[in-house]
Structure formats: structure tokens, C-alpha cells
């Protein structure tokens, strides 16, 4: 059936004015568990905020303001939700939490309390927690987002707390705690002025880099390493895959850090391929003379490729503001 032009014109006149136009600025919605916001749950806001708003333009952002409260839910930000921001007022009082073990979920990668895949995700003043505790891997936050940025956030768990899985990621003034391999993955990630807190003996970083040309690895810049109940001590990292790369620059290390610093994950061949380095470490755990011989005490020239704007720059020159 052919529709007359006059009818088409009439239909256009009654369509919503915003239907085919991008937003003029960020779209903002409020989540409040007590029902005083636009949504009661964070997942509902992720799924439906754009149903009632103009479409996002190529640079526009969906800002989900999360009011103080404990949100007991598993949250997913899918690939088709780019440029989402979780914005709280205070991380200590704004908590996303779930109790999920790898055993119950069917694997570590399915256990995340919050999982983010949409590009350019940001979070500020939010706590991400997996409350499962001892006995299984249990991920608090899984991040597959390129150009992701977290500021003034907390990440709470035990084993495998933060899965910095892929893409470029930036963490500023954050608090991350755990026990074994509690920061792991194969992203290019910079941890800037963060507190890294070990809750027991174990390992901080585990990177799954598999080839020497991958632009991935973890950089800890001017972080503070603290611990409690650490018993035999804590290793800075170990190679989850053979070409793991981890660098500590200007970090303060407590006495819970083992003198040898690094572990080869029970495979001497990893010592030939993994790249673990330090420059300017301080504190009682910074015993450079006692580090394993295959670690790298770095010169200024060796440290320069790990500057934030260089390491995270990529083809598009990304340089996240440190604010």
C-alpha cells in the first residue's frame, strides 16, 4: 500500500520532537533505592534510561547518578551502552554488591558482581564489591571497556577482586583490596595514586599478556601498598601468562611485601619472558638489593614508555585527565 505524502507529513508532525535527534548534552537519570529517583535499581537505569530520552550522539554520555545506599544486585553494562557514567557522592556510602563465587557461577569470568563492556565507561565515588569471601574466586568488577576511567572508587573482594580484562583503563585515587591475584587481566591499565591493600598472604597483580608485542600490562604509579594478616608476605605479581608485564613507579611499599618481590608461577621459563620492573620504590618493602635477579630495576629511559599519556595513548592519543 502506498501512503500519500500528506499522510507522511502528518505522521512526522505527531512524532516526538527528539525521536531522530541526538541529545544536546549528557542525559542524566537518578537511581535511589527508596524510590525518590527515576529508577530503584542500577540495572533498570542501564537498561531503560534511554527509552525516555533523546538518543545519544557520538560524544554524548549517559550519567547515572546513584544516591547513597547499598545496592544488592548484579549489574551489567553491555557493549551497546557506550559512554555510561556511574556517579556517586561518596564511595563509602554508595555500594554495588553481590555474593557470587566462581563455583556457583560456573567459572571466574561469570562471577562478577558488576560487569562492564560498553566503551568509555566511567565511575566516580562508587564501591564495587563481591562479598563472597574466602574459598573461591569472586570478581567484584569485570572491565572489558576501552578508555574506561575510575576515580575515587573502591573495589572490595578476596581472590580475583578486579578483572581488568581488556582495553585501556585508568584508575585514580582508588582503593583496591584482596588476597590472591586480586588485580588481574590483560588490559593496558594505569593505577595512579591508589591504595593497594592485601588482606592476607598472596599476590597483587596477575597479567595474562601472551605475546611480547601486546601493548598491555599494569602500571602502578605513586601508589601505596598496605596489608593486614599477611603472614608469609605478599608478592608484587606473578605471570598469569608468559609475557606478563607489571611496573611499579614511585610506589610506597609496606613490610608485607616479600623481599624477592616477584614469583614465576612455578615455571622457570616465565623468567625469560615476563617483564617485571620497579623505579623509585620506597618504604620497608622496597628492598631493591633482594629482588629476584630476573626483575628489572628501571632507568628513567626505561620508565618513559609507561607515562600515562604514552602507555594509554593508543592510535587516538587518549590521555585521561587526572583531576
N, C-alpha and C positions, 0 to 999 in steps of 0.2 A: 504494500500500500504506500502510495506517495503522499507525504504530508505537505500541505500548502505552505509556502513561505510565510504567509501571515500567521499561521499557527505556530511555526517555529519561533517567530519573533515574540509571540505571546508567551511561549514557554520560557524563553530567555528572560522575559521581564519578571516572571514569578520565581525564578531560581534564586537561591541565596546569593547575596552580593559578593560573598567571599569564595564561592564554590570553586572557581578556577584560578584564584589568585593567591600568591604566596603571602604569608604574614609580613607585616611591615616591621616587625621586631620580634623578640622572643615571645613564645607562648608560655604563659605561666598558669600553673594549677597548684592547688594546695591539698596535701594529704594530712588528715587528722583522724586519729583512731576514735575520737569521741564524736565524730560526725559533724564537726563545725567547719570542715573544709569541703572541697569539691569531691573528694573520694575518701573512703575509710581505709583502704589498703594501697600499698605502693604498687602492687601488681596491677590493680584495677586502673591506676593512673597511667602506668606504662601502656596498657592495652587500649585505653579508651579516651585519653586526654585529647587526641587529635580528632576524635569523632565530632567534637563540638567546637572545633576551632578551624581557622584558615590552614591551608596546607603549609608545611614548612618549605621555605625557599632553600636554595642551595647552601646558604650560610646561616640560616636561622636555627634557633635552638629551642628545645622543649625543656623548660625549667620546672622541675617538680619540687616544690617547697615542702619539706617533710617536718611537720611540727614535732616537738619533743614527745617521746613516747617509746615504748618497746613494741616493735612490730614483729610479731611471731609469724613469719611467713617466708616461703622460699620465693625469691624474686628472679625473673628472667627478663633481660633486655635483649631482644632478638636482633639479628642483623638488619632487619628492615626498620629499626628505630635508631637511626644515627643522631648524633648531637643531642643526647639527653643529659641533663644535669640533675643530680640529686643534691639538694641544698638544705642543710640543716643549720640550726643556730649554735648548737653545742654538741660535739661528738659524744660526750659522756651521757647525755640525756636523750640522744636520738639514735636508737639501736635497731638494726635489722638482724634478726637472729633466727636460727633454726637448729634443730638437733638431728643431724643426719650423718651416719657413718658410711664409709665406703662399703662395708659388709652389707648393710641394709639397702644401700642404693644400687648395688651391683657393680661397684668399681669406684676408684678415687675420683675419676673425672665426672661422675654423676652425683657426687655427694655435696656439691657446692650449695651453701645457703643462698648466695647470690651469684648469678652468672651473667656476665656482660659480653655481648658480641657486637652490638651496634658501634660503629666507628665514632671517634671523637667524644667518647663518654667522659663526663666529669663528675666528681663528687667532692663536696666540701662539708666538713663538720658532721660526718656520719660515722657510726660504728658498724662494722660488718663482723658478724660473729657466727661461728659454728660451736654450739655449746656441748657437743658430744663428749669431749674429754679424752681420757686415756683409753687405749685399746684398739684403735683403728685410725686410718687416715680419715680426715674430716675437714673438707675445704670450707673456709669462711667466704672467700671471694675468688671467683674464677674470671680472668680478664682475657678476652680474645679481641680486644678493641685497639685499633691503631690510633695513635695520637690521643691516648687516654691520659687524664690528669686527675690526681687525688691530692687534696690539700686539707691539712688538719683533720685527717681521718684516723680511725683506729681499726686494727684488724686483729681479732681475738680468736685463738684456737689452740690446738695442741700439736698434732702432726699434720703437716701439709696445710698450714693456715692460708697462705696466699699463693694462688696459682697464677703467676704472671705468664700466661700461656704463649701469647704471640703479639706481634705488632710492637709499636713504640709506646712506652709507658713512663710517666713521670709522677713521682711521689714526693711531696714537700711537707715537712713538719708533721709527719705521720708517726704513729706508734704501731709497731708490729710485734706480736708475741707468739711464741710457740716453743716447740721442743725438738722435733726431728724434721729436717728438710723443710722448715716452715716458710721459706720463700723459695719457690721452685718454678720451673718452666723454661721456655725458650724465647722470651721476648727480648727486646733491647730496652732495658729498664734502668732508670736513674732514681736512686733513693737519696734525696737531698735534705740534710739536716733532720733525719729521722731518728727515733729511738728504736733500737732492735733489741728486744727483751727475750732472753732464753728462760724458759720455765723449768728446765731440767737439763741433764747432760744430753748432748746431741750434736746437731749440725744446723748451721744457719741457712746456707744457700746451696741449692742443687740445680744446676743448669743442664738442659738437655740438648745443647748445641752438638750437631753431628758432623759438620764439615768445617775446615779451617777458614772458609770464605764467608760463612754466615755472619751478617752484621748484628749479631745478637750477643747477649751476656748481661750481667748485672754490674752496675757501678754504684758503690756506696760512697757518697760524698759528704764529708764532715758529719757523719752520724755518730751516735753514742750507743755503745754496745753494753748492755746491762744484763744481769742474770740473778736467778734465785734457785736454790735447791739443785745446783748444777753438778754436784758430786764429782765425777771424774773429769768434768770440764766439757767445753764446747769447742768444736771445730768451726772455723770460718766458713768452710764449704767443702763439698766433695763433688766429683764429676758424675752426675746422673747419666750423661752420655760422654763419649770420649773426648770431645773438643770443648768441654765446658770452659767458660771464661767468666771470671769474677774478679773485680778490682775494688780495693778499699783505698780511698784517698782522704787523708787528713782526718781519720776517724779516731775517736777515743774508745779504748777497749778495756773493760774491766778484767779483774783477775780470774774470771771464769773461762777466759779464752785460753785454750791449751797452747803451750809454748811452740809446738811444732806447727800450729796454725791450720794445716790442711790435711785432708785424708784422700787416699786414692781409690776409695770404694772397693778395696780388696783386690785391685788389679794393677800390677806394676806397669802394665802397658799404658795406662792412663797418664802416667807421669811424663810420657813422651809427647802427649797431645793436649792435655788440659793446660790452660793458661790462667794461673792464679797470681795476682800481683798486689803489692802494697806500696804506698808512698805517704810518708808523713804520719804514720800511726803513732799514737801516744797512749799513755796510761799503763797500768800494771800488766795488761795482756798484750802489750806491743813489744814482744821480745824478738827483735829482728834477728839477732845472732842465733837464736834457737829454732828458727823456722826450718822446715824441710828444705833440702838442697835444690829441689826442682821448682820451688816457688820463685817469684820474680820481685826483687827489690827494685822499684821503678825509678828511672830518672825523670826529669822534667819533660824531656822529649818523648819518652815512652808514655807518660801520662797525658800528653796533649790530645791524642785522639779520643780520650774519654771525657773531654769537656762536654757539658750538657748539649750545647748547640751543635757540636760536631757529631757526637755519638748518636743523638736523636734526629739530626738534621734530615737525613734521607734525601730523596730526589726533590722534595718540595721545600726543603730548608726549614723544617719545623723547629722552633725554639720556644718551648713553653715558658710563659712569664713566671718568675719565681714568686711573685707577690706574697 
